[in-house]
Amino acid sequence: MRGISLSGRRGVVVGITTLGLVAGGATWVVAAGSDATHPRSQAAADPRIAGQSTGGGCRMGYDTQTSTNIPPDDSTADNVPANSVTIRKVCPGAVIASWTGEVSTPGASDFIHMDIRATCTGTGGMANPCTVGQQVFASPGHTFVKNGADTFSTQSVTMAFSGLPRGIWRIDALPGGNNSANVQFRTLVVEAFNGG
């Protein structure tokens, strides 16, 4: 399990399967691939984005499911979410999303990758809210969950959002795969914090 916190950096959707990130003054683009080759840019970029929340939690949500989700491809942005949580974000701090689930990769070339995306679904009547339809991907972004043959194993991914404006956000855990590997019993926990 990886855990990071952020301070003022965020990713934005540039296209349906392309993710643009800005960090440390550098911009890089990540294009989703369709095989087990990791579709991350190999260009030099800020290797670490860190920060802290000075206050406690202000909102929390979770979603647990037991159905089988078989991602058809590694284009996570348009795949069926493994889990979704909607929170009314009233605080200014970071948002941490942790996904844990049973993963099955029965074939030698099977794989599961994960992105976590926030979509603004409403302003919630707040001052300076998010823009409805706005989408932001959590950092560190498209992450290997499991590659290679393994009947079942439990895997976890933790990602962070920084700078999400107040508003109503749907957080989706978006798996990528090869139309064979799948995720089953799984939970997404989302926590929003005060302070920045």
N, C-alpha and C positions, 0 to 999 in steps of 0.2 A: 504494500500500500504506500502511495506517495501522498504527502501533504505539503502544500505550499500556500502562502498567502500573498496577496498582490497589493500594489499601491499605485493606483491611477493608470493602469494599462488595461486595454481591452482589445479583443479581436472583433472584427466586423465581417459580415458576409459580403463578399465581393461578387459572387455568382452562385448558382445553384450548387456546384460542387467545388467551389474555390473558396478558400478562407484566407483573408488578409489579416495580418497581425502587425501592430506597431508597438515597439518596445525599445527603450533606450535610444531613440532617434533613428533606429533602423526599421525598415519595412520589408517584410518578406511575404511571399504568397505560397500557400500550400494547396496543391491540386489533388483531389481525391483520385486514387487509382482504382483498378478493378481486380487486383490480385493481391497476394500476400506481401508483395513488395511494399514497404512502408512509404506512403505518399507524403512524406515530410520534405521540406526544402533542405538541402544540404548546405545552403549558403550560410556564411558566417552571420550570426545574430546574437543578440543578448542572451546568454545561456541561463540567466536567472532573473526572475522578477519576484521581488519579495516585499513584504510590508507587515503591518499588524493592525488589529482592531483594538481600540482603546476602551471600548465598552463591551458589555455582554450581548448575548443574543437577543434579537427582537422578534424574529419570526422563525418558524420551523415547520417543515412539511415532510411527509413521506408517502411512498407508494410501494406496496408489495404485491407481486404477482406470481402465479404458479404456472401459467400457460407457457407453451413453447413458442419462442420467437426465432424464426429462421431468416436472417438478413439475406436478401437475394444477391447483394453485391456490396462493394466497399464504398459506395457513394452514400455515406451516412446521412447526408442532409435530407434525402428523400426516402429513407427507409422508415419502416414502422418503428416508433420508439419502443425500447424495452420497458421503460417506465416514464411517467410524467408526474410532475408535482407543480401545482399552481400556488404561488404565495403572493400576498399583498405586502410589497416591500415598502415599509414606512420609515426605514432607517437608512443612514447614508453609508454604512460600512460594507465590507466585503461579503460575498456570498460563497459558501463552500458547498459543493455537491459531491456526495460519496455514493458510489454504486457498488453493490456486491451481488454476485449471482453464481449459480451453477452454470458452467460452460461445458459443452460437449463438442469436441473436434475429433470425430471418429476416423477421418482420413488423414494420411500423412501430409497432404497439402491444405488441410482445413485451417481456418483462422477466424478469430473474432478480434476486431478493433473497436474502439469506442470514442465518440465525441459527445460532449455535453453542451447543449445549446439552450439559451434563454430567448424567449420570444415575448415581447410586450403585447399583452392582450387588452390592456385598459389603463387609463390614467389614474383611476381610483380617486378622482377629485383632489389630487395633491398638487401643490405648487411645483413647478419645474419637473414635470413627470417625464417618463419615457414616451417615445413616439409609438403609437399603436402600429404593430407590424415590424418594428425594429427587432433585429436578431443579433445576438452576440454569442460567440463560442467561448467556452471556458478555457483557461490555460492549464496544463501545457498543450492541450489540443489532442488531435488524432493519436491515440495511444494503443499499442499492442496490449491485448488482454490475454490471448492464448494463440499459439501457433503450433502445428504439428499434432500427431495422433495422441489423443487422450480421451477416454470414454467420458469421464466426468471429473471436473475439478472446480473448486470454488475460487473465484478470482475477485479482486477489488480494484477500483480505480477512484482516486480522489482528485478533483479539479477545482479551480477557484475562478471566480469572477471578481473584477475590481471595477469600481466606477459605474455600476449599474444604477441608473437614476431610479428614483422612487416610482412606484406604479405597480400594476398587476403583471406578474411574470409567470409564464409557463416554462418550466425547466424540463427538457427532454433528454434522456439518456439514449443516444442514437448508436446502435451497433452496426458495424460493417462486417461482412462475411463473404462466403463463396457459395451460398445457396445449399449448403450442407451443414456446416457448423451451426450451433444454435445455443441460445441461452434459455434457461428454465427458471427454477425458483430464484427470485431476485428481488432486491429492494434498492430504492433510491431515497436517500435522505438529503434534504436541502436545508441549510441553516444560513440565515441572514443576521449580520452583526451590526451593532451601533459603532459609531466612531470611524475614523479612517486613518 
